[in-house]
Amino acid sequence: MSRTYKDSAKGGGRERHISVRAVRRNPPDLRKLSRALIALAMAQAAAEAAAEADAKQRTDEAQTPETKDV
């Protein structure tokens, strides 16, 4: 196994950065395009879910009164 392969297997939870460069091909590489679109959709869904969870947590904290021992 190469060193690069070993390092990439360990970092499964890291955030990935996607860059797209225009290269005209005939016919277009639909597999690459579909993978990029799916990755973008998954990143957007994860961001929306995190924002929703954060908003729910804030709402729950605002509605729950603080209890103090007397």
N, C-alpha and C positions, 0 to 999 in steps of 0.2 A: 504494500500500500504506500502511496505517496504521502508525504507530510501534509500537503494541501488537503487531501481527502480526510485525513484524521482530524484536522482542525475544523473542517466544515461540519463534521458529524457531531462534534461537541457543542457547537454554537446553535443548536436548533431553536432556541428561544429568542435569538437576537432579532431586532427589527431589521427588515430588509429595505434597501433603497432601490428603487426602480428608475432607470433612465431609459429614454427612448430617443433614438436617432433615426432620421428619415434616410432610408436607403431604398431607392426605387428598384423593385424586382418584378419580373413578369413571369409567372403569376406570383402574387403576393404570398408570403409565408403565413398561411392561415393558422398554423399551429402556434407560432410565436405570437401572433396578434391575439389569439384567443387566450393564451397563457397570461399575457400582459393585462388583458381586459379582466380576466378572472382575479388576478392579483390586486388590481385596483379596486374592484368591487368588494373583495374581502377586506381590504384595508379600510375602505369607506364604511362598511358594515361594522367593523370592530371599533372604529372611532365613534360612530353613532351609538353603539351599545355602551361604550364607556361614558359618553356624555349623558346618556339616559340614566345609567346607574348612578352617576354623580348627582344628577338632578334629583333622583329618587332619594338618595341618601340625605341630601340637603333638606328635602321636604320632610323626611322622617325625623330628622334632628330638630327641625323647627316646630313640629307638632308635639314632640315628646317633652313634657315638662321635666325640669331637673328635680330629682328627689334628693332631699337632704335628711340625714339622720338628726333627730332632735335630741 
